[in-house]
Amino acid sequence: MEQEKKKREFPHTYVIIFSLIIVAAILTWIVPGGEFARVAKDVNGISRDVIVPGSFAKVENQGQSWQIFTSIFQGMKRTYDIIFYILMIGGSFWLMNESKALDVAIYSFLNFTKRIERFRFLKIIGVNNLVIALIMICFSFFGAVIGMSEETIAFVIIFVPLAISMGYDSIVGICMCFLGAGLGFASALLNPFTIGIAQGLSGVQLFTGIEYRFVIWIVINAIGIGYVLWYANKIKKDPKRSPVYENDEYWRIKGASEENGNKTKPAISAWAIFSVVTVVFAIFSFLYPITHLAIGNSTISAPILPIAAILWVIVGILALRHSVQLFIVNILFFTILFLIVGVMGYGWYIKEIASLFLVMGICSGVAFGKNANQIARLFIEGAKDIMSAALVVGLASGIVVILEQGKIIDSLLFFSAGAMEGYGKLVSVAIMFVFYNLLNLIIASGSAKAALTIPLMAQFSDLIGISRQTTVTIYQLGGGFTNLITPTSGVMVGVLSIAKIPYNKWFRWFLPLMLILIVVGFILLIPTIYLKLNGF
């Protein structure tokens, strides 16, 4: 019986990705080599290497063999920032979890939802349904406006325990943040990493066509959130129907109980952290009295830091008078606030965000009364716990490394583009849409796909008589759905590894929703061909 179970065991995520590296290496011996010429081009103030249309030339392909092993090292080197980001998140949240602050916050939140459920309207629609929908809309908004993607990795540790405490599973947990942001990323409104780059490369006025993209955003979110709510209610009725019920045992064991959710009165160390952060807030408020938040092509200027400093003082004192756990939750809240302000106002990326979470972890440890050695040991434990999730990101990047070293990645693009010639508008759009969905299996980065394909596709759209704005929309929708399932996506494999969800189970769960979104996405492209839409 035990032998049969082993036979039915699905391959580990590492095995799947390494197998894909081997497949990519085999392709380097079969697919003819080729390269496009590239030129540096200023796109919205940033220099990017883009292909020169019509410059494709055949070169000798470089068959990869033993390089399948060195590609792992190069993949790690290429994605070192995300790897260290994940390790810092693991260590920092482990420090925070030592205080049971998240447990207290989750139980307080659940008690709050039970109290407001007495209102008839909320009881009809379901408080939990409202919570899931609002969280997903929030993340979708940030995915659509600022291109939130890697940032969602940090929220897995928050929303997976919350979802399980609410009676759901880890899939619902990652849907709240990861899928929510993914829906927004796919149906982008002002995403500078997709829409901004694609429109800049195709010569379309920046962020035009937002009216129809807003319609797309509403439709895609309605379908995605509706699907998640349907699934969540099914699991609520019978948690054992969850495909990850056994995997979630990790979170159930680790989860809070009534005993470990006890509140602790703040010590002098908590007040010391409050004082230090207050001084830092005051200094930065003086240095940066006005923050300019970039939203698409517009900028909103406001005294964000001074207002945040005042809120920190008021809320911090109230939290400290209650418990150290509530104060640490307050630290988490302001960390998230600074993450948003930093990304939108100061151009923060992985390095700054990782450092922010590191500071959050250290402040949480000190506030809870841990000394330097204890903080170091706890951080190492957290990093160790999340190590497998960090390493899988570099492993996945090895697939692209092999294709690039084999000189076939441009060939695959060139042959795919050539297959679109000689068809009518609708069929050509369908082929382009399929092309972008498949391209995600090789290149998960939205900005990389734009730099690699838009110069070619923009000119192709002129030949078949569709607007370049339509091509940008094809790229936007086609590059968003399979991106949530491809093993080459470091964000996706990182999120699944942290949530302890096997890749095959996520694949099977997400596949029906992905197919629905792809079909709806193509239907939403049809009006851009035949109707006179603003910006198209």
Buried (B, 14 or more C-beta within 10 A) or exposed (E): EEEEEEEEEEEBBBEBBBEBBEEBBBBBEEBEBBBBEBEEBEBBEEEBEBBEBEBBEEBEBBBBEEBBEBBBEBBBEBBBBBBBBBBBBBBBBBBBBBBBBBBBBBBBBBEEBEEEEEEEEBEEEBBBBBBBBEBBBBBBBBBBBBBBBBBBBBBBBBBBBBBBBBBBBBBBBBBBBBBBBBBBBBBBBBBBBBBBBBBBBBEBEBBBBBEBBEEBBEBBBEBBBEBBBEBBBEBBEEBEEBBBBEBBEBBEEBBBEEEEBEEBEBEEBBBEBBEEBBEEBBEBBEEBEEBEBBBBBEEEEEBBBBEBBEBBBEBBBEBBEBBBBBBBBBBBBBBBBBBBBBBBBBEBEBEBBBBBBBBBBBBBBBBBBBEEEBBBEBBBBBBEBBBBBBBBBBBBBBBBBBBBBBBBBBBBBBBBBEEBEEEEBBEBBBBBBBBBBBBBBBBBBBBBBBBBBBBBBBBBBEEBEBBBBBBBBBBBBBBBBBBBBBBBBBBBBBBBBBBBBBBBBBBEBBEEBBEBBBEBBBEBBEBBBEEEBEBB
